[in-house]
Amino acid sequence: MTIVLFSAYRSFPAEVQGLGHHSLGMLSLTASGLLFCAGPLIPEALLLFVANSTMLGGAGMMLIGTQLFYGRRPSWWWLALAWVAGMVCLVGWYVISQDYALRVAVFSLLTLSFYVAQLVLLVRHGERHFSSWFFGALLLVQSLVLLLRLIAALSGAVGTSNASNGAVQGIFLLTANFMTLMMAVGFMTVATRRLQVVLEHRSNSDPLTGVLNRRGFAAAYQREVALMKRHGKPMTLLSIDLDHFKAINDQHGHAVGDQVLVHAARTTVSVVREIDHVARFGGEEFIVLLSATTAESAKATAQRIQASLLAARGGTVPDYTVSIGIASQYAPDESLEALMARADAALYRAKAAGRDRSEAA
């Protein structure tokens, strides 16, 4: 699983964070398990410090990976504090009192804090999807296993060493190793889901402006048609075209022209509602689909877009204006092509009337 996670880290896009840290965490936990198995070959003092610190570091790195995955600030201070607390515990255990149960309790508590933090993070920021539920269930089981381990240690039911053959000890070791593997599978599941979302977004978005492309807009239109059939409310299309865009490219260069397109897209998105859809249809043409909106309300939205563009003059891009054609759809059986044709006809009238204005179909 370490190799799988590392391979995914090298292959997945930058939007999927945390895979490298989870991979390192898995590697550390694997190294910790091998060190504990090599007990007779390594001096006890060295084994205790190296194996336990590696185990704590591995669990902490998995927390860091999950935090990065969900866009949270990594809690390096938490990892450092837990590691220091664990090392202080080992020094006290080795020098003062070799109470194995107390040592197990401390390390179970520290490790438990890492998994509970991941579970809370998943509940607060995870997508409501099967992959998140699966990963969350694994985190919950691992947390319960560590909690039971903590309770067993406090009650003296963990034996006297790692080599104890008690039932509790055996069940814990078997479950802990299995769950470590399964949690790597769980994180890989949510990472794969994130990759799917990223790829879908890329396939539906214009790479320059970040708004929808034709494919994404067609899907959004079909969803709005379904809503129209259900609720009977109209929708309105705005066909937006930048005025004299070729002159901007000729005078300032295509790089500046791209900045103008990005500025127009961002300004339009900032004016419309979250339920509306903005798309680039190529060149300097943008389309806005206003959900549950009449022609009169759409006219006001078009005016707000033009006013926002006017207010942005004197900024980092050359001054520019847009012409807007407006067409409303009241019947779900009208096709997108017919709606766009009516909006384009209104746009041509706005161009012919002097540009920097809007016209309704």
C-alpha positions in Angstrom: 0.0 0.0 0.0 2.9 2.3 0.6 4.0 1.8 -3.0 0.4 2.3 -4.2 0.1 5.6 -2.3 3.5 6.8 -3.5 2.7 5.9 -7.1 -0.6 7.8 -6.8 1.2 10.8 -5.2 3.5 10.9 -8.3 0.7 10.5 -10.8 -2.3 12.4 -9.4 -2.8 16.1 -10.1 -1.8 18.8 -7.7 -5.4 19.2 -6.6 -5.2 15.9 -4.7 -3.0 16.7 -1.7 -1.8 14.5 1.1 -0.9 11.3 -0.8 2.8 11.8 -0.2 2.4 12.3 3.5 0.1 9.2 3.8 2.6 7.2 1.9 5.4 8.3 4.3 3.1 7.5 7.2 2.5 4.0 5.9 6.2 3.5 5.4 6.9 4.6 8.9 4.3 2.3 10.4 5.6 -0.6 8.3 9.2 0.2 9.6 7.9 0.3 13.1 6.3 -3.1 12.8 9.5 -4.6 11.4 11.5 -3.0 14.2 9.3 -4.6 16.9 9.6 -7.9 15.1 13.4 -7.6 15.2 13.4 -7.2 19.0 16.0 -9.9 19.8 18.4 -8.4 17.2 18.4 -4.8 18.5 19.3 -3.5 22.0 16.2 -2.9 24.0 16.8 0.8 24.7 17.4 1.6 21.0 14.4 -0.5 20.0 12.0 1.3 22.3 13.0 4.7 21.2 13.3 4.1 17.4 10.3 1.8 17.0 7.9 3.8 19.1 9.0 7.2 17.7 8.6 5.8 14.2 5.1 4.5 15.0 4.0 7.9 16.4 5.6 9.7 13.5 3.7 7.4 11.0 0.3 8.0 12.6 1.0 11.7 12.8 2.0 11.9 9.1 -1.3 10.3 8.2 -3.1 13.0 10.1 -1.0 15.6 8.2 -1.9 14.0 4.9 -5.6 14.0 5.7 -5.4 17.7 6.7 -3.7 18.6 3.5 -6.2 16.6 1.5 -9.1 18.6 2.9 -7.2 21.9 2.5 -6.5 22.4 6.2 -3.3 23.8 7.7 -1.1 20.9 8.8 -0.7 20.5 12.6 3.0 20.0 12.7 3.0 21.3 16.3 0.6 18.5 17.3 2.9 15.9 15.8 5.9 17.4 17.5 4.2 17.6 20.8 2.9 14.1 20.7 6.4 12.8 19.7 8.0 14.7 22.6 5.4 13.4 25.0 6.0 9.9 23.8 9.8 10.2 24.2 9.4 11.6 27.7 7.2 8.7 28.6 9.8 6.3 27.3 12.6 7.9 29.2 10.5 7.8 32.4 9.6 4.2 31.7 13.2 3.2 31.1 14.8 5.1 34.0 12.1 5.3 36.7 9.5 2.6 36.5 9.2 0.0 33.8 5.4 -0.1 33.9 4.4 -1.7 30.6 0.7 -1.0 31.0 1.3 2.7 31.6 3.6 2.9 28.5 0.9 1.2 26.4 -1.8 3.6 27.8 0.3 6.7 26.9 1.1 5.6 23.4 -2.5 4.4 22.8 -3.8 7.8 23.9 -1.3 9.8 21.7 -2.1 7.6 18.6 -5.8 7.8 19.3 -5.7 11.6 19.2 -4.3 11.4 15.6 -7.2 9.1 14.4 -9.9 11.0 16.2 -8.7 14.3 14.7 -8.9 12.7 11.2 -12.4 11.5 11.9 -13.5 14.9 13.0 -11.9 16.5 10.0 -13.8 14.0 7.7 -17.1 14.7 9.4 -16.7 18.5 9.0 -15.2 18.7 5.6 -15.7 15.4 3.8 -17.9 14.9 0.8 -21.2 13.2 1.4 -20.2 10.2 -0.7 -19.6 6.5 -0.2 -15.8 6.9 -0.3 -16.0 9.3 2.7 -18.3 7.1 4.6 -16.0 4.1 4.0 -12.9 6.0 5.2 -14.8 7.4 8.2 -16.0 3.9 9.2 -12.4 2.7 9.1 -11.2 5.7 11.2 -14.0 5.0 13.7 -13.1 1.3 14.0 -9.4 2.2 14.5 -10.2 4.8 17.1 -12.4 2.2 19.0 -9.6 -0.3 18.8 -7.2 2.1 20.3 -9.7 3.2 22.9 -10.2 -0.4 24.0 -6.4 -0.8 24.0 -6.2 2.2 26.3 -8.9 0.9 28.6 -7.2 -2.6 28.7 -3.9 -1.0 29.6 -5.4 1.1 32.4 -7.1 -2.1 33.7 -3.9 -4.1 33.5 -5.1 -6.5 30.8 -2.3 -6.1 28.3 0.3 -8.3 29.8 3.8 -7.3 30.8 5.6 -6.9 27.4 5.1 -6.8 23.6 5.7 -10.6 23.7 2.8 -11.3 26.0 0.4 -13.9 24.5 -2.8 -12.7 26.2 -6.0 -12.7 24.2 -6.3 -8.9 24.4 -2.7 -8.4 23.2 -3.2 -10.8 20.3 -6.5 -9.4 19.2 -5.1 -5.8 19.3 -2.0 -6.6 17.3 -4.0 -8.5 14.6 -6.6 -5.8 14.4 -4.2 -2.9 14.5 -2.1 -4.2 11.6 -5.2 -5.0 9.5 -6.8 -1.6 10.2 -3.5 0.2 9.2 -3.7 -1.5 5.9 -7.4 -0.8 5.5 -7.1 2.9 6.3 -4.6 3.2 3.5 -7.2 1.6 1.3 -9.8 4.0 2.7 -7.7 7.1 2.0 -6.9 5.9 -1.5 -10.7 5.6 -2.0 -11.4 9.2 -1.1 -8.3 10.3 -3.1 -9.6 8.4 -6.2 -13.0 10.1 -5.7 -11.3 13.5 -5.6 -9.4 12.6 -8.8 -12.8 11.8 -10.4 -14.2 15.2 -9.4 -11.1 17.0 -10.6 -11.2 15.3 -14.0 -14.9 15.9 -14.4 -14.3 19.6 -13.5 -11.5 19.8 -16.1 -13.6 18.2 -18.8 -16.5 20.6 -18.1 -14.5 23.8 -17.6 -12.8 26.3 -19.9 -9.1 26.0 -19.1 -8.4 29.8 -19.5 -11.3 31.4 -17.6 -12.4 28.5 -15.3 -16.1 28.8 -16.2 -18.1 26.1 -18.0 -17.3 25.0 -21.5 -19.8 23.8 -24.0 -20.0 20.3 -22.6 -20.4 21.5 -19.0 -23.0 24.0 -20.1 -25.1 21.4 -22.0 -25.2 19.3 -18.8 -26.2 22.4 -16.7 -29.0 23.2 -19.3 -30.4 19.7 -19.0 -30.6 20.0 -15.3 -32.4 23.4 -15.6 -34.9 21.8 -18.1 -35.6 19.1 -15.5 -36.3 21.8 -12.9 -38.6 23.6 -15.3 -40.6 20.5 -15.8 -40.9 20.0 -12.1 -41.6 23.6 -11.0 -42.8 25.3 -14.2 -40.5 28.3 -13.8 -38.9 29.9 -16.8 -35.1 30.4 -17.4 -33.3 33.0 -19.3 -30.2 32.9 -21.5 -27.8 35.8 -21.8 -25.5 35.8 -24.9 -22.6 38.1 -24.1 -20.0 39.2 -26.6 -17.0 41.5 -26.0 -17.1 44.5 -28.3 -14.1 45.1 -30.6 -12.2 42.3 -29.0 -10.0 41.8 -32.1 -8.8 45.4 -31.7 -7.7 44.7 -28.1 -5.7 41.7 -29.3 -4.2 43.7 -32.2 -3.3 46.7 -30.0 -2.2 45.0 -26.7 -1.4 41.4 -27.7 -3.0 38.1 -27.1 -1.7 37.8 -23.5 -3.6 40.9 -22.6 -6.6 39.7 -24.6 -6.6 36.5 -22.4 -6.5 38.7 -19.3 -9.5 40.6 -20.6 -11.4 37.3 -21.1 -10.5 36.1 -17.6 -11.6 39.5 -16.2 -14.9 39.3 -18.0 -15.6 35.8 -16.8 -14.8 36.6 -13.2 -16.8 39.8 -13.2 -19.8 38.0 -14.7 -19.6 35.2 -12.1 -19.4 37.8 -9.3 -22.7 39.4 -10.5 -24.9 36.3 -11.0 -26.1 33.9 -8.4 -24.5 30.6 -7.4 -27.5 28.7 -9.0 -26.8 30.4 -12.3 -24.4 29.0 -14.9 -21.6 30.9 -16.8 -19.9 29.4 -19.8 -17.4 30.4 -22.5 -18.5 29.3 -25.9 -15.2 30.1 -27.6 -13.4 33.3 -28.6 -14.9 36.3 -26.8 -18.4 34.9 -26.4 -19.9 34.0 -23.1 -23.3 32.4 -22.2 -25.1 32.9 -18.9 -28.1 30.7 -18.0 -30.2 32.3 -15.3 -32.3 29.8 -13.4 -35.9 30.5 -12.6 -35.6 34.0 -14.1 -38.0 36.0 -16.3 -36.9 38.3 -19.1 -37.4 41.4 -17.0 -35.2 40.1 -14.2 -32.6 39.0 -16.7 -32.5 42.6 -18.2 -31.6 43.9 -14.7 -28.9 41.2 -14.4 -27.5 42.2 -17.8 -27.3 45.8 -16.7 -25.5 44.9 -13.5 -22.9 43.0 -15.5 -22.3 46.0 -17.8 -22.2 48.3 -14.8 -19.6 46.1 -13.1 -17.4 46.1 -16.1 -17.7 49.8 -16.4 -16.7 50.2 -12.7 -13.6 48.1 -13.3 -12.2 50.6 -15.8 -8.7 51.9 -15.1 -7.6 48.6 -13.6 -5.1 46.0 -14.9 -6.9 45.4 -18.2 -7.8 47.8 -21.0 -11.2 49.3 -21.0 -13.8 47.2 -22.8 -17.6 46.8 -23.2 -19.9 44.0 -23.9 -23.1 43.6 -25.9 -25.8 41.2 -24.5 -28.7 39.3 -26.1 -31.5 38.1 -23.9 -33.9 35.2 -24.5 -36.3 33.5 -22.1 -37.5 29.9 -22.3 -41.0 29.2 -20.9 -41.6 25.7 -22.3 -39.3 22.7 -21.6 -39.8 21.3 -25.1 -37.8 24.1 -26.7 -34.2 23.0 -27.7 -31.0 24.6 -26.5 -30.2 25.4 -30.1 -33.4 27.3 -30.6 -33.0 29.2 -27.4 -29.4 30.2 -28.3 -30.5 31.2 -31.8 -33.0 33.7 -30.3 -30.4 35.0 -27.9 -27.9 35.4 -30.7 -30.4 37.3 -32.8 -31.0 39.7 -29.9 -27.2 40.1 -29.5 -26.8 41.0 -33.2 -29.5 43.7 -32.7 -27.5 45.1 -29.8 -24.4 45.1 -31.9 -26.2 46.9 -34.8 -27.7 49.4 -32.4 -24.2 50.6 -31.3 -22.8 48.0 -28.9 -22.4 48.3 -25.1 -26.1 47.5 -24.6 -28.5 44.7 -24.2 -31.5 43.6 -26.3 -34.3 41.1 -25.6 -35.6 38.5 -28.1 
